[in-house]
Amino acid sequence: DAEQAELFTTVAAYAEEYGVNPERVFVCGFSAGGHLAASLGTRWQTPEVSEALDIPFGINRPTGMILGYPVLSYFEKTHMGTFHNAFGTTEPTKEQIEFCSPERGISQSTVPPAFLWHTADDPAVNVQNTLRMATALSEAGVSFEVHIYPHGPHGMALANEITATNTSMVEPRVAGWIELACSWMKTI
């Protein structure tokens, strides 16, 4: 959509000024934002997206995706509110479900590598979202790295004092995802 086009054209326009390589743009999202980042990574080339954007084809393809406790898959135990907002209805069609579930229709030739992390006991977004995406990436031959931490509430973000809203959000072991993601990006 328009925000997607603006993101990539802005990065390209200011790349030299900020010392950014416009050929290496990673998207990162958490929870519903993880759905948005994964949608960008898996649907950037679709006709619906291409037709809506007035940019050169492929400029909106991210180098990689970083997805933290993402809402990805439409299934019984998912976070239905995210999908109902995306669909604009509580009774989506099969086509809407297919298009809005980033783990469906993954292709090795179009989907960039992914780094995923989640906590196994996340009470708001079922860890099956991440596991289903990892399985889909594996089956398509798309490179990925996944980390499932045993415990942690939803919304941990950086899992440190910078983003914590309370002490349960501070978990040094989970905060290790940041260093792991930075290391992973260097391999892409």
C-alpha positions as CSV (number, residue, x, y, z in Angstrom):
1,D,0.0,0.0,0.0
2,A,1.0,3.7,0.1
3,E,2.9,3.4,3.4
4,Q,4.9,0.5,1.9
5,A,5.9,2.6,-1.2
6,E,6.8,5.6,1.0
7,L,9.0,3.5,3.3
8,F,11.1,2.1,0.5
9,T,11.3,5.3,-1.6
10,T,12.2,7.3,1.6
11,V,15.0,4.9,2.4
12,A,16.3,5.1,-1.2
13,A,16.1,8.9,-1.2
14,Y,18.0,9.4,2.0
15,A,20.4,6.4,1.8
16,E,23.5,8.5,1.1
17,E,22.7,11.1,3.7
18,Y,22.2,8.5,6.5
19,G,24.8,6.0,5.3
20,V,22.2,3.4,4.5
21,N,22.5,0.8,1.9
22,P,19.1,0.8,0.1
23,E,19.8,-2.7,-1.2
24,R,19.7,-4.0,2.4
25,V,16.4,-3.0,3.9
26,F,15.0,-5.4,6.6
27,V,11.5,-5.1,7.9
28,C,10.7,-5.8,11.5
29,G,7.4,-6.1,13.3
30,F,5.9,-7.4,16.5
31,S,2.5,-9.0,17.0
32,A,0.1,-7.4,14.5
33,G,3.1,-5.4,13.2
34,G,4.7,-8.8,12.6
35,H,1.7,-9.6,10.4
36,L,2.3,-6.4,8.5
37,A,6.1,-7.1,8.1
38,A,5.4,-10.6,7.0
39,S,2.8,-9.5,4.6
40,L,5.3,-7.1,3.0
41,G,7.9,-9.9,2.8
42,T,5.6,-12.4,1.3
43,R,3.2,-10.3,-0.8
44,W,5.4,-7.5,-2.2
45,Q,5.3,-9.0,-5.8
46,T,1.6,-9.8,-6.0
47,P,-0.5,-8.0,-8.6
48,E,-2.7,-6.4,-6.0
49,V,0.3,-4.7,-4.4
50,S,2.1,-4.0,-7.7
51,E,-1.0,-2.3,-9.2
52,A,-1.5,-0.1,-6.1
53,L,2.0,1.3,-6.0
54,D,3.6,3.8,-8.4
55,I,7.2,2.5,-7.9
56,P,9.6,0.4,-9.9
57,F,8.8,-3.3,-9.5
58,G,10.8,-4.9,-6.8
59,I,11.9,-1.8,-4.9
60,N,9.6,-2.8,-2.1
61,R,11.1,-6.3,-1.7
62,P,12.8,-6.4,1.7
63,T,16.2,-8.0,2.2
64,G,14.8,-10.0,5.2
65,M,12.1,-10.1,7.8
66,I,12.4,-9.9,11.6
67,L,9.2,-11.1,13.1
68,G,8.6,-11.0,16.9
69,Y,5.6,-12.9,18.3
70,P,3.8,-12.3,15.1
71,V,0.2,-12.9,14.2
72,L,0.6,-14.8,11.0
73,S,-1.8,-17.6,10.5
74,Y,-5.6,-17.7,10.4
75,F,-6.6,-20.7,12.5
76,E,-8.7,-21.5,15.5
77,K,-6.3,-20.3,18.2
78,T,-5.0,-17.2,16.4
79,H,-5.5,-13.6,17.3
80,M,-8.8,-13.1,15.4
81,G,-9.0,-9.4,16.1
82,T,-5.9,-8.8,13.8
83,F,-7.5,-10.7,11.0
84,H,-10.9,-9.3,11.4
85,N,-9.4,-5.8,11.1
86,A,-7.5,-6.8,8.0
87,F,-10.6,-8.4,6.4
88,G,-13.0,-5.7,7.5
89,T,-15.4,-8.4,8.5
90,T,-15.7,-11.3,11.0
91,E,-16.8,-13.6,8.2
92,P,-13.9,-13.6,5.7
93,T,-13.9,-15.4,2.4
94,K,-11.5,-18.3,1.6
95,E,-9.6,-15.9,-0.7
96,Q,-9.2,-13.3,2.1
97,I,-7.9,-15.9,4.5
98,E,-5.4,-17.2,1.9
99,F,-4.2,-13.7,1.0
100,C,-4.0,-12.4,4.6
101,S,-2.2,-15.5,6.0
102,P,1.5,-14.8,5.1
103,E,2.6,-18.4,5.7
104,R,0.4,-19.5,2.8
105,G,1.8,-19.5,-0.7
106,I,5.4,-18.9,0.2
107,S,7.8,-19.2,-2.7
108,Q,11.6,-19.5,-2.5
109,S,12.0,-17.2,-5.5
110,T,10.2,-14.3,-4.0
111,V,10.2,-14.5,-0.2
112,P,13.2,-13.1,1.6
113,P,14.9,-14.9,4.6
114,A,13.2,-14.6,8.0
115,F,14.2,-14.3,11.6
116,L,11.4,-15.3,14.0
117,W,11.1,-15.3,17.8
118,H,8.3,-16.0,20.2
119,T,7.6,-17.2,23.7
120,A,6.0,-20.6,24.1
121,D,3.5,-19.5,26.6
122,D,2.5,-16.1,25.0
123,P,-1.1,-15.7,26.2
124,A,-2.2,-13.3,23.5
125,V,-0.6,-14.7,20.3
126,N,-0.3,-18.5,20.1
127,V,3.2,-19.7,19.4
128,Q,1.7,-21.8,16.6
129,N,1.8,-18.7,14.4
130,T,5.6,-18.7,14.4
131,L,5.9,-22.5,14.2
132,R,3.5,-22.6,11.2
133,M,5.5,-19.9,9.4
134,A,8.8,-21.7,10.1
135,T,7.3,-24.9,8.7
136,A,6.1,-23.0,5.6
137,L,9.5,-21.4,5.1
138,S,11.2,-24.7,5.5
139,E,8.9,-26.5,3.0
140,A,9.5,-23.7,0.4
141,G,13.3,-23.8,0.9
142,V,13.4,-20.2,2.3
143,S,16.2,-19.5,4.7
144,F,15.1,-18.8,8.3
145,E,16.2,-18.7,11.9
146,V,13.7,-19.2,14.7
147,H,14.0,-18.9,18.5
148,I,11.2,-20.0,20.9
149,Y,11.8,-19.0,24.5
150,P,9.9,-21.0,27.1
151,H,8.3,-18.2,29.1
152,G,7.4,-14.5,28.6
153,P,4.3,-12.3,28.3
154,H,3.0,-10.9,25.1
155,G,4.5,-7.6,24.0
156,M,8.0,-8.0,25.3
157,A,9.6,-6.0,22.5
158,L,13.3,-5.6,23.4
159,A,12.6,-7.5,26.6
160,N,14.7,-5.0,28.5
161,E,14.3,-1.9,30.6
162,I,14.1,0.3,27.5
163,T,10.7,-1.0,26.4
164,A,9.4,-2.7,29.5
165,T,6.1,-1.5,31.0
166,N,6.6,-3.7,34.0
167,T,9.2,-6.1,35.5
168,S,7.6,-9.1,33.8
169,M,8.7,-7.6,30.5
170,V,12.4,-7.7,31.4
171,E,14.0,-11.0,30.6
172,P,17.7,-11.0,29.8
173,R,17.6,-14.3,28.1
174,V,14.7,-13.2,25.8
175,A,16.5,-9.9,25.2
176,G,19.2,-12.0,23.5
177,W,17.0,-12.1,20.4
178,I,18.4,-8.6,19.5
179,E,22.0,-9.8,19.3
180,L,20.9,-12.9,17.5
181,A,18.9,-10.9,14.9
182,C,21.9,-8.6,14.3
183,S,24.2,-11.5,13.8
184,W,21.6,-13.2,11.5
185,M,21.3,-10.0,9.3
186,K,25.1,-10.0,8.7
187,T,24.7,-13.5,7.1
188,I,22.0,-12.4,4.6
